[in-house]
Amino acid sequence: MKQACRLTVWLVLMAIGGSSMLAHAQSQQGSAAKIGTVKSVTGNALVLKPDSGADINVTIAGGIRILRLAPGQTDLKSATPVTLNEIQVGDRILVRGKPGDNDSIVASQIVLMKQADVAQKQQHEREDWQKRGAGGIVAAIDQSTGTITVAITPAYSVTVKTSKDTGFLRYAPDSVKFSDAKKGTLDQIKVGDQLRAHGNRSADGKEIAAEEVISGTFRNIAGTISSVDAANNTITVKDVLAKKSVVVKISADSQMRKMAPPIAQRLAMLLKGPEGAGGPSGGGPQGAGPRPGGPGPGGAPPDFQQILSRIPSVTLADLQKEDAVMVVATQGSSGGEAVAITLLGGVEPILTASPNGRSAAALFSGWNLGTPGGDAGPQ
C-alpha cells in the first residue's frame, strides 16, 4: 500500500503547482518535501516517520494549508480543507516547507491521507485481488506477445496476457511485502518465478487480461525437520527438492501456519489427478470456498490464499523433529542459511502425494505472495 501512496503523493506534488513545480521545489534552496506516517502529535508539532531516513520533527504554524485527500486521488481540486485536529497518529501525510536543524521542517503545506481511508482502500483492493486475481509458478513466457503461462496447480494453468498498460512490480529478494516491491518489467520475469496477476478473466477463467502483475524469485523448500535450534531460531530441513539438508532461519517477519489433517488430505488429492480436484464443481477442499470467479469448467482449483489465510498461526516452539513442512524462503547467500518468509506445517499427506516435492511446490506457489491490501500474503 505504501507503494500506491508514494505514487499518489508524487502526483499530488505535480498537481499542487503544475508540471514545473516539483523541479523548481527540488532546485530551490530552502525548500523540502517529505512523505511518511505520523508518529506523534503534540500541540502545533508532530513527528513524521518518513518512508526512508530518520524521524522528522514538523512545526506547524498557524494559517498553513492542510488538505485531506482520499487514497488514489491525485487532483487537489477534490481535496477537503481540514484543521490540525484532523491529523492523528498513523495517518499518511506529505509535508512541504522550510528545512530546519536536526531533521526538522517548518511546514508550509500538508496533504493528509487518513489511516481509516487507507485501510478501507486496502480492504477493497484485497477483495478485488481475491476476486479477479490468480497466482502460481511461471511455466512459460512469450516475450513477443507479452503472454505468461502460470501453473496454479500441476494440472491447471492460466494464461496471463499483458499489454502496454499493464503495471509490473517486482518483489524484493528477501520479502513478499507489497510495500517492499519495486517497479518492474516483463523482461525481469523468469520461468520458475512466483507470480500473481490481477485483471478481468475470460468466461472460462483460463485467461486474465492483466492490469497488474507482481512477481519474484524465491526458494521453495519441502521436507521433514531434522532438528530445531530454539536458541538460534533455526530449523534444519531435509529438503527433497535440493536433496540435501538446509538450515532455515525463522525471523520476526516469518509467517508460520499449520493445517489440520483433513484439509491436508483433501489438498493432497489435487496432486493425484483431476478426479481429486474437488469433484465436478472444482470447489476444492470442504470449507475452502470457490476459486476467484467461482467454480468453472475443467475442475479449476480453489484459491489457496483464501484457504490458508484461515489456518491458525504457529511459532517455532510448535515445530518438532520429523514434522513435514513446506517453506518459501529467501535465496540466501552462497553457502549461507535461507530465511523463511512463509512456512506451512501439517503437510505430510501432500508430500506423500508428491514424493519429489515439485508438484507440491507448484500447488502452493501462489499462497505466499502479498497483494496491495494483503501485504505479505495470507496473514
Residue pairs with C-beta under 8 A, 6 or more apart in sequence:
1 118
1 121
1 122
1 125
1 178
1 179
1 372
1 373
1 375
2 51
2 179
3 169
3 178
3 179
3 181
3 372
4 71
4 72
4 372
5 35
5 71
5 92
5 113
5 118
6 35
6 51
8 69
8 71
8 72
8 73
8 74
8 113
9 35
9 92
9 94
9 111
11 74
12 69
12 74
12 76
12 94
12 111
13 21
13 22
13 25
13 33
13 94
14 21
14 22
14 74
15 74
15 75
15 76
16 76
16 96
16 109
16 111
17 24
17 25
25 31
25 33
25 96
30 98
30 99
31 96
31 97
31 98
31 99
32 96
32 97
32 98
32 99
32 105
33 94
33 95
33 96
34 48
34 50
34 56
34 94
34 95
34 105
35 50
35 51
35 92
35 93
35 94
35 95
36 48
36 49
36 50
36 51
36 56
36 92
36 93
37 48
37 49
37 90
37 91
37 92
37 93
38 46
38 47
38 48
38 49
38 87
38 88
38 89
38 90
38 91
38 92
38 93
39 46
39 47
39 48
39 49
39 55
39 89
40 46
40 47
40 89
41 87
41 88
41 89
44 59
44 60
44 61
44 62
44 84
45 57
45 58
45 59
45 60
46 57
46 58
46 60
46 87
47 55
47 56
47 57
47 58
48 55
48 56
48 57
48 58
48 93
48 95
48 105
49 55
50 56
53 103
54 103
55 103
56 95
56 103
56 104
56 105
57 100
57 102
57 103
57 104
57 105
58 95
58 97
58 104
58 105
58 106
58 107
59 100
59 104
59 105
59 106
59 107
60 84
60 107
60 110
61 106
61 107
64 107
64 108
64 109
64 110
65 81
65 108
65 109
65 110
66 81
66 82
66 83
66 84
66 86
66 87
66 109
66 110
66 112
67 76
67 79
67 80
67 81
67 82
67 109
67 110
67 111
67 112
68 79
68 80
68 81
68 82
68 86
68 112
68 113
68 114
69 76
69 78
69 79
69 111
69 112
69 113
70 78
70 113
70 117
70 121
71 113
71 117
71 118
71 121
72 121
73 79
76 111
79 111
82 112
86 112
86 114
87 93
87 110
87 112
88 114
88 115
90 115
91 112
91 113
91 114
91 115
92 112
92 113
92 115
92 118
93 110
93 111
93 112
93 113
94 110
94 111
95 105
95 107
95 109
95 110
96 107
96 108
96 109
96 110
97 105
97 106
97 107
97 108
97 109
98 105
98 106
98 108
99 105
100 106
121 373
122 372
122 373
123 373
124 373
125 371
125 372
125 373
126 371
126 372
126 373
126 374
127 373
128 198
129 196
129 198
129 371
129 372
129 373
129 374
130 292
130 303
130 305
130 306
131 292
131 293
132 198
132 199
132 200
132 201
132 208
132 292
132 293
133 196
133 197
133 198
133 292
133 371
134 150
134 152
134 158
134 160
134 196
134 197
134 208
134 292
134 303
134 366
135 150
135 152
135 194
135 195
135 196
135 197
135 305
135 365
135 366
135 367
135 369
136 150
136 151
136 152
136 153
136 157
136 158
136 194
136 195
136 362
136 365
136 366
137 150
137 151
137 192
137 193
137 194
137 195
137 361
137 362
137 365
138 148
138 149
138 150
138 151
138 189
138 190
138 191
138 192
138 193
138 194
138 195
138 215
139 149
139 150
139 151
139 157
139 191
140 148
140 149
140 191
141 147
141 148
141 149
141 186
141 189
141 190
141 191
142 148
143 186
143 187
145 161
146 161
146 162
146 163
146 166
146 186
147 159
147 160
147 161
147 162
148 159
148 160
148 162
148 189
148 195
148 197
148 213
149 157
149 158
149 159
149 160
150 157
150 158
150 159
150 160
150 195
150 197
151 157
151 362
151 365
152 158
152 300
152 301
152 366
153 270
153 271
153 277
153 301
153 362
153 363
154 270
154 271
154 359
154 362
154 363
155 270
155 273
155 274
155 277
155 299
156 277
156 298
156 299
156 300
156 301
157 206
158 197
158 205
158 206
158 207
158 208
159 206
159 207
159 208
160 195
160 197
160 207
160 208
160 210
160 213
161 207
161 208
161 209
161 210
162 168
162 186
162 210
162 213
163 209
163 210
165 211
166 186
166 199
166 210
166 211
166 212
166 213
167 211
167 212
167 213
168 183
168 184
168 185
168 186
168 188
168 189
168 212
168 213
168 214
168 215
169 178
169 181
169 182
169 183
169 184
169 212
169 213
169 214
169 215
170 181
170 182
170 183
170 184
170 188
170 214
170 215
170 216
171 180
171 181
171 214
171 215
171 216
171 218
171 369
171 370
172 180
172 181
172 182
172 216
173 216
173 217
173 218
173 330
173 331
174 330
174 339
174 341
175 253
175 341
175 376
176 216
176 218
176 328
176 341
176 342
176 368
176 369
176 370
176 376
176 377
177 370
177 375
177 376
178 214
178 370
178 371
178 372
178 374
178 375
178 376
179 375
181 214
181 216
181 370
184 214
184 215
188 215
189 195
189 213
189 215
190 217
192 217
193 215
193 216
193 217
194 215
194 216
194 217
194 218
194 328
194 365
194 366
194 368
194 369
195 213
195 214
195 215
195 216
195 369
196 213
196 214
196 215
196 366
196 369
196 371
197 208
197 210
197 212
197 213
198 208
198 210
198 211
198 212
198 213
198 371
199 208
199 209
199 210
199 211
199 212
200 208
200 209
200 211
201 207
201 208
201 292
201 293
202 208
204 296
204 297
204 298
205 291
205 293
205 296
205 297
205 300
206 298
206 300
214 369
214 370
214 371
216 369
217 331
218 328
218 329
218 330
218 331
218 341
218 368
219 328
219 329
219 330
219 331
219 332
219 338
220 241
220 326
220 327
220 328
220 357
220 361
220 365
221 237
221 239
221 241
221 242
221 246
221 248
221 325
221 326
221 327
221 328
221 329
221 338
222 239
222 240
222 241
222 325
222 326
222 327
222 347
222 351
222 357
222 360
222 361
223 237
223 238
223 239
223 240
223 241
223 324
223 325
223 351
223 357
224 237
224 238
224 322
224 323
224 324
224 325
225 235
225 236
225 237
225 238
225 319
225 320
225 321
225 322
225 323
225 324
225 325
226 236
226 237
226 238
226 245
226 321
227 235
227 236
227 321
228 234
228 235
228 316
228 319
228 320
228 321
229 235
229 236
230 316
230 317
232 249
233 249
233 250
233 251
233 316
234 247
234 248
234 249
234 250
234 337
235 247
235 248
235 250
235 316
235 319
235 325
236 245
236 246
236 247
236 248
237 245
237 246
237 248
237 325
237 327
238 245
239 245
239 246
239 357
240 351
240 355
240 356
240 357
241 356
241 357
241 358
241 361
246 337
246 338
247 337
247 338
248 327
248 329
248 337
248 338
248 339
248 340
248 343
249 337
249 338
249 339
249 340
250 256
250 316
250 340
250 343
251 339
251 340
253 341
253 376
254 339
254 340
254 341
254 342
254 343
255 313
255 341
255 342
255 343
255 368
255 376
255 377
255 378
255 379
256 313
256 314
256 315
256 316
256 318
256 319
256 340
256 342
256 343
256 344
256 345
257 308
257 311
257 312
257 313
257 314
257 342
257 343
257 344
257 345
258 311
258 312
258 314
258 318
258 344
258 345
258 346
259 267
259 308
259 311
259 344
259 345
259 346
259 347
260 311
260 346
261 346
261 349
262 286
263 285
263 287
263 288
263 307
263 311
263 346
264 346
264 347
264 348
264 349
264 350
265 349
266 284
266 285
266 286
266 288
267 284
267 285
267 307
267 349
267 350
267 363
268 276
268 349
268 350
268 352
268 353
269 276
269 277
269 353
270 276
270 277
270 278
270 284
270 301
270 363
271 350
271 353
271 354
271 359
271 360
271 363
272 353
274 299
277 284
277 299
277 301
278 284
278 285
278 295
278 299
278 301
278 302
279 299
280 299
281 295
282 290
282 291
282 295
282 296
282 297
282 298
282 299
282 300
282 301
282 302
283 289
283 290
283 295
283 302
284 290
284 291
284 301
284 302
284 307
285 302
285 307
288 302
288 303
288 306
288 307
289 302
289 303
289 306
289 307
290 302
290 303
291 300
291 301
291 302
291 303
292 303
304 363
304 364
304 366
304 367
305 366
305 367
305 369
305 374
305 377
305 378
306 378
307 367
308 344
308 364
308 367
308 378
309 378
309 379
311 344
314 345
318 345
319 325
319 345
323 345
324 345
324 346
324 347
324 348
324 350
324 351
325 343
325 344
325 345
325 347
326 343
326 344
326 347
326 350
326 351
326 357
326 360
326 361
326 364
327 338
327 340
327 342
327 343
327 344
328 340
328 341
328 342
328 343
328 368
329 338
329 339
329 340
329 341
330 338
330 339
330 341
331 338
332 338
332 339
341 368
342 367
342 368
342 377
344 364
344 367
347 360
350 360
350 363
351 357
351 360
353 359
353 360
354 360
354 363
367 377
367 378
368 377
368 378
369 377
370 376
370 377
371 377
